[in-house]
Amino acid sequence: MQAARRRERERKQAQAQARRRNNHSSIESALRALGSKDTNFSRVLFEDFLYALYAEVQAARGKGTLDALGSYLAEGAIAAYSPYPAAEVRDVVIGAMRFEAVVAQSKPVRRIELVVGFEVNYTEVSAEGEEQSFWVSEKWRLVRDPDVKSRPPEKTRLFGCPNCGAPQDKSIGSKCPYCGAVASTGELDWTVFSIDIEAREPRGPMLTGTTEEVGTDLPTIVAPDTKSKWSALTEKDPDLRWSSWKARVEAIFQAFHEGWSSQNLALVRPYLSDHLFQSQHYWIDTYRKQKLRNITEDARIISIDLARVLSDAHYDAVTVRIFASCRDYTVDGDGKVVAGSETKERAYSEYWTLIRGAERRGTPRVDPVCPNCGAPNAKINMSGACSHCKAHITAGEFDWVLSRIEQDEVYRG
């Protein structure tokens, strides 16, 4: 008996060591290691898929319809939420999402395994109508066959049958009622095979507390291939210059702080991706509900460090670390300062990621107009489309837009 237990222990240790040897620094490198035929994988689109899937899962949890997402959630993942019943889950805001491990597994089957960490705020409504906000930390483990073709941009946020695209609102489990396909783990699309809820605390947004800056004095995390990737990007687009790209960042920065301080996000809407806009809209609404307004006065950029450049079939993405300063304070409905300081400047830094369609070329614009037709930014509606020419512009279809803002203590490169 002891010999059998020892052999089993040794087997598990060997498996763990093999998994460590197969760890990769990115999904792209893991796909290459397995000789994947998925040449259209896009980090930008995949991150958008994960944001959308998380929101979809929480909405389904509130409706009691998690089984209808059986093509994307294994039974163990669905069971992770069983201790947390709710009649509704809303105001889902993902504060941080990070890839914690990427494994290229060749035996017993070829597949990509991915561990994603989420830090999220959401509000649950009980069957009695009582509301409670939570901060949660979750770890999702996903798998996929390396040769499954990645989704095109227009299907990133759709969660129908991964085989035929039919809606799954009538399906139970992983079998599609239309084409009969059974979505086994990772064979048709990414599947979440387990969810660990590592922390869950009943707390609402902290709007009047004092939060000390963390990590501003740390060195910038720069990807090893950043310079070569930037050179390749500018070679592809000779009109792209560091000076003009920085000018675009500075224009977005100023519009962002003006819109934030005035609680008028229409000023910054043309420059924010749809996901980031929804996040900022949530925070503005939260301040308004408490009759508060956070003001970042005299905001200015001190310096910008280039941190990472990614390019794929659909998008170019550039991450920079912005060092900035402002007077940051919060006032109540009477204009009384309830947090921060009207006179003391706050120095801080953040990692910003901007994206643009891979086929786009040209000097980044700084004038506040639609990049497609030239209509003023006031014509850009809250869905990110120009009401004059009808073009959607906030997914980087025409120019660089801000896709992610990450704090120093969260960003891992």
C-alpha positions in Angstrom: 0.0 0.0 0.0 2.8 2.4 0.9 4.6 1.6 -2.3 1.5 2.4 -4.3 1.0 5.7 -2.5 4.7 6.5 -3.1 4.3 5.8 -6.8 1.2 7.9 -7.1 2.9 10.8 -5.3 5.9 10.5 -7.6 3.6 10.4 -10.6 1.9 13.6 -9.5 5.2 15.3 -8.9 6.4 14.3 -12.3 3.3 15.8 -13.8 3.7 19.0 -11.9 7.3 19.3 -13.1 6.3 18.6 -16.7 3.6 21.3 -16.5 6.2 23.8 -15.1 8.5 22.9 -18.0 5.7 23.7 -20.5 4.9 27.1 -19.0 5.1 29.9 -21.5 5.3 33.7 -21.2 2.4 34.3 -23.5 -0.5 32.5 -25.2 1.1 33.3 -28.5 4.3 31.4 -27.6 2.3 28.5 -26.3 0.4 28.3 -29.6 3.7 28.3 -31.5 5.1 25.6 -29.3 2.2 23.3 -30.2 2.4 24.1 -33.9 -1.1 25.7 -33.8 -2.9 26.5 -37.0 -4.7 29.4 -35.3 -2.8 32.2 -37.0 -5.5 34.8 -36.3 -5.2 34.8 -32.5 -5.5 38.3 -31.2 -4.6 39.2 -27.6 -6.8 42.3 -27.8 -9.8 40.4 -29.0 -9.2 37.6 -26.5 -9.1 40.0 -23.6 -12.3 41.5 -24.8 -13.8 38.0 -25.0 -12.9 37.4 -21.4 -14.3 40.7 -20.1 -17.6 39.9 -22.0 -17.7 36.3 -20.8 -17.2 37.3 -17.2 -20.1 39.8 -17.4 -22.3 37.2 -19.2 -21.6 34.7 -16.5 -22.6 37.0 -13.7 -25.8 38.1 -15.5 -26.7 34.4 -16.0 -26.0 33.7 -12.4 -28.5 36.4 -11.4 -31.1 34.9 -13.8 -30.4 31.3 -12.7 -29.4 30.3 -16.3 -25.8 29.3 -15.9 -26.6 26.0 -17.5 -27.3 27.8 -20.8 -23.6 28.7 -20.9 -22.6 25.0 -20.7 -20.6 25.3 -23.9 -18.3 27.7 -22.1 -18.5 26.6 -18.5 -17.8 23.1 -17.3 -19.9 21.6 -14.5 -17.2 22.3 -11.9 -17.1 26.0 -12.9 -20.8 26.4 -12.7 -20.8 24.6 -9.3 -18.3 27.2 -7.9 -21.2 29.8 -7.8 -23.8 27.5 -6.1 -23.0 28.9 -2.6 -23.8 32.4 -3.8 -27.4 32.6 -4.9 -28.7 35.9 -6.2 -31.9 37.1 -7.9 -29.8 39.6 -9.9 -26.2 40.5 -10.4 -25.5 44.0 -11.8 -22.9 46.8 -11.9 -20.2 44.4 -12.8 -16.8 46.3 -13.0 -13.6 44.4 -13.6 -10.9 46.3 -11.8 -8.1 44.0 -12.9 -7.6 41.0 -15.1 -4.2 39.2 -15.6 -2.9 36.1 -17.1 -1.2 34.1 -14.3 -0.1 31.0 -16.1 0.0 29.7 -19.7 0.7 26.0 -20.3 1.2 24.2 -23.7 0.2 20.6 -23.1 1.0 18.0 -25.7 0.0 14.8 -23.8 -2.4 13.1 -23.3 -4.0 15.7 -25.7 -2.8 18.9 -27.3 -4.3 21.9 -25.6 -3.6 25.3 -24.2 -4.3 25.8 -20.5 -4.7 29.3 -19.1 -5.1 30.7 -15.6 -6.7 34.1 -15.4 -7.1 36.2 -12.3 -10.0 38.7 -11.9 -10.6 41.4 -9.3 -14.1 42.6 -9.6 -16.8 44.7 -8.0 -20.4 43.9 -8.4 -23.8 44.3 -6.7 -26.1 41.4 -5.9 -29.8 41.7 -5.3 -31.5 39.1 -3.1 -34.9 37.5 -3.7 -36.2 39.9 -1.1 -34.9 42.9 -3.1 -32.0 43.7 -0.7 -28.8 45.0 -2.4 -25.2 44.3 -1.4 -22.0 45.2 -3.1 -19.0 42.9 -3.2 -15.4 42.9 -4.0 -14.2 39.5 -5.2 -11.0 37.9 -6.4 -11.5 34.9 -8.7 -9.2 32.6 -10.5 -10.5 31.0 -13.8 -8.8 28.0 -15.5 -9.5 27.8 -19.2 -8.6 25.3 -21.8 -8.8 25.2 -25.6 -7.6 23.0 -28.5 -4.7 24.9 -30.0 -6.1 24.6 -33.6 -9.5 26.1 -32.9 -9.9 29.2 -35.0 -10.1 32.4 -33.0 -13.2 34.5 -33.2 -13.3 37.4 -35.6 -13.9 40.9 -34.1 -17.6 41.0 -34.9 -18.2 37.8 -32.8 -16.0 38.5 -29.8 -19.0 39.3 -27.5 -21.5 36.7 -28.8 -22.1 33.5 -26.8 -24.1 31.3 -29.0 -23.2 27.8 -30.0 -19.5 27.8 -30.7 -20.1 25.4 -33.6 -23.0 27.0 -35.6 -23.5 30.3 -33.8 -27.2 29.6 -32.8 -28.5 31.2 -29.6 -28.2 29.0 -26.6 -31.0 30.5 -24.5 -33.0 27.3 -24.9 -30.2 24.9 -24.4 -29.3 23.1 -21.2 -25.7 22.0 -20.8 -23.2 21.8 -23.6 -25.4 20.4 -26.4 -26.7 22.7 -29.0 -30.4 22.2 -29.8 -29.9 23.3 -33.4 -26.8 21.5 -34.7 -26.5 18.9 -32.0 -22.8 19.7 -31.4 -21.6 18.9 -27.9 -18.9 21.3 -26.7 -16.5 19.1 -24.8 -13.8 20.9 -22.9 -12.0 23.2 -25.2 -12.8 21.4 -28.5 -14.9 24.2 -30.0 -13.8 27.3 -28.1 -12.3 28.4 -24.8 -14.0 26.5 -21.9 -13.7 27.5 -18.2 -13.2 24.2 -16.5 -12.8 25.5 -13.0 -13.4 28.7 -11.0 -11.8 29.4 -7.6 -13.4 32.2 -5.6 -10.4 33.2 -3.5 -11.8 36.2 -1.7 -15.3 37.7 -1.5 -15.9 40.7 0.8 -19.1 42.7 1.2 -18.0 46.2 0.6 -19.0 49.0 -1.7 -16.8 51.4 -3.6 -14.5 53.6 -1.4 -15.2 57.1 -2.7 -14.1 59.3 0.2 -11.1 57.4 1.7 -7.5 58.3 1.3 -5.5 55.8 -0.8 -1.7 56.0 -0.8 0.0 55.5 -4.1 1.7 52.1 -4.4 4.5 51.3 -6.8 5.1 54.7 -8.4 8.8 54.6 -7.4 9.3 51.1 -8.9 11.1 50.8 -12.3 8.9 50.6 -15.4 8.2 47.0 -16.5 9.5 46.9 -20.1 9.0 43.8 -22.4 12.3 42.6 -23.8 11.3 43.1 -27.4 9.6 46.5 -27.0 12.2 48.5 -29.1 12.2 46.0 -32.0 8.4 45.7 -32.0 8.0 49.5 -32.0 10.5 49.7 -34.9 8.5 47.1 -36.8 5.3 49.1 -36.2 6.8 52.3 -37.5 8.3 50.5 -40.5 4.8 49.2 -41.3 3.4 52.7 -40.9 6.1 55.4 -41.8 3.7 58.2 -40.7 3.7 56.9 -37.2 6.2 58.9 -35.1 6.8 58.7 -31.4 6.2 62.4 -31.0 2.8 62.3 -32.8 1.8 59.2 -30.9 2.7 60.9 -27.6 0.6 63.9 -28.7 -2.4 61.5 -29.2 -1.8 60.1 -25.6 -1.7 63.6 -24.2 -4.9 64.6 -26.0 -6.7 61.6 -24.6 -5.2 62.3 -21.1 -6.5 65.9 -21.1 -10.0 64.9 -22.4 -10.1 62.1 -19.9 -9.5 64.3 -16.9 -11.8 67.1 -18.1 -14.6 64.6 -18.7 -14.0 62.9 -15.3 -13.8 66.0 -13.3 -17.0 67.5 -14.9 -18.8 64.1 -14.8 -19.3 64.6 -18.6 -18.0 61.4 -20.2 -19.2 62.6 -23.6 -15.9 64.7 -23.7 -13.8 61.5 -23.6 -16.1 59.0 -25.2 -14.4 59.1 -28.7 -11.1 58.0 -27.1 -12.2 55.1 -24.9 -12.8 51.5 -25.9 -16.3 50.2 -25.1 -15.3 48.2 -22.1 -13.3 51.0 -20.5 -16.1 53.5 -21.2 -18.6 51.2 -19.4 -16.2 51.0 -16.4 -15.8 54.8 -16.2 -19.5 55.3 -16.6 -20.1 53.0 -13.6 -17.8 55.1 -11.4 -19.3 58.4 -12.5 -22.8 57.1 -11.7 -21.6 55.8 -8.3 -20.3 59.2 -7.4 -23.5 60.9 -8.6 -25.7 58.6 -6.5 -23.8 59.6 -3.4 -23.9 63.3 -4.5 -20.1 63.4 -4.8 -17.7 64.6 -7.5 -14.1 63.7 -7.7 -11.9 66.4 -9.3 -8.5 66.0 -10.8 -7.4 69.6 -11.3 -4.3 70.8 -13.2 -3.7 67.2 -14.4 -0.5 67.0 -16.5 1.8 64.3 -17.9 5.4 64.5 -16.6 6.8 61.7 -18.7 5.9 58.7 -20.8 7.8 55.3 -20.9 7.3 52.8 -23.7 6.5 49.5 -22.0 5.2 47.0 -24.5 4.2 46.6 -28.2 1.9 43.8 -29.5 0.8 43.2 -33.1 -1.5 40.6 -34.5 -3.7 40.0 -37.5 -6.4 42.4 -36.1 -4.8 44.9 -33.8 -1.7 46.8 -32.8 -1.5 47.5 -29.1 1.0 49.8 -27.4 1.4 50.0 -23.6 3.1 53.0 -21.9 3.7 54.0 -18.4 2.4 57.5 -17.7 3.9 59.6 -14.9 1.6 62.4 -14.0 0.5 64.8 -11.4 -2.7 66.6 -10.3 -4.6 68.0 -7.4 -7.0 65.2 -6.5 -10.0 65.8 -4.2 -13.6 65.0 -3.8 -16.5 67.4 -3.0 -20.0 66.8 -1.8 -23.2 68.4 -3.2 -22.4 71.7 -1.3 -18.9 71.9 -2.8 -17.3 70.9 0.5 -14.0 68.9 0.2 -14.6 65.5 1.8 -11.4 63.7 0.6 -8.1 64.6 -0.9 -6.6 68.1 -1.1 -7.3 71.2 -3.2 -3.8 72.5 -2.8 -1.4 69.5 -2.5 -0.4 67.8 -5.8 -0.5 64.1 -6.1 2.2 62.4 -8.2 1.2 59.0 -9.6 1.8 56.6 -12.5 -0.3 54.2 -14.5 0.1 51.8 -17.4 -2.1 52.8 -20.4 -2.7 50.5 -23.3 -3.9 52.0 -26.6 -5.1 49.9 -29.6 -5.6 50.6 -33.3 -6.7 48.3 -36.2 -3.8 46.5 -37.7 -4.6 47.8 -41.2 -4.9 51.4 -40.3 -2.1 53.9 -41.2 -1.4 57.5 -40.7 -0.4 60.2 -38.2 -2.4 60.0 -35.0 -4.9 62.8 -34.8 -5.2 65.3 -31.9 -8.0 67.4 -33.2 -11.4 66.6 -31.5 -13.2 65.2 -34.6 -14.5 61.9 -35.9 -11.4 60.3 -37.6 -13.6 59.0 -40.4 -15.6 62.0 -41.5 -14.2 65.0 -39.6 -17.5 65.8 -37.7 -16.9 67.3 -34.2 -16.6 64.9 -31.3 -20.0 66.1 -30.0 -21.4 63.9 -32.8 -19.9 60.7 -31.2 -22.7 59.0 -29.3 -22.4 56.9 -26.1 -22.3 53.7 -28.2 -19.1 55.0 -29.8 -20.5 55.7 -33.2 -20.5 59.0 -35.1 -24.1 60.2 -35.6 -23.0 62.0 -38.7 -21.3 59.2 -40.8 -22.5 56.3 -38.6 -19.0 54.8 -38.3 -18.1 53.1 -35.1 -14.8 54.5 -33.9 -14.1 53.3 -30.4 -12.6 49.9 -31.2 -9.6 51.5 -32.9 -11.1 51.2 -36.4 -9.7 54.5 -37.4 -7.3 55.8 -34.8 -5.7 54.9 -31.4 -8.1 54.5 -28.5 -7.4 53.9 -24.8 -8.3 50.3 -24.0 -6.9 49.6 -20.5 -5.7 51.5 -17.5 -3.7 49.5 -15.0 -2.3 50.6 -11.7 1.4 50.0 -10.9 0.7 47.3 -8.3 -1.5 45.4 -10.8 0.5 45.6 -14.0 2.8 42.6 -14.7 3.7 43.2 -18.3 
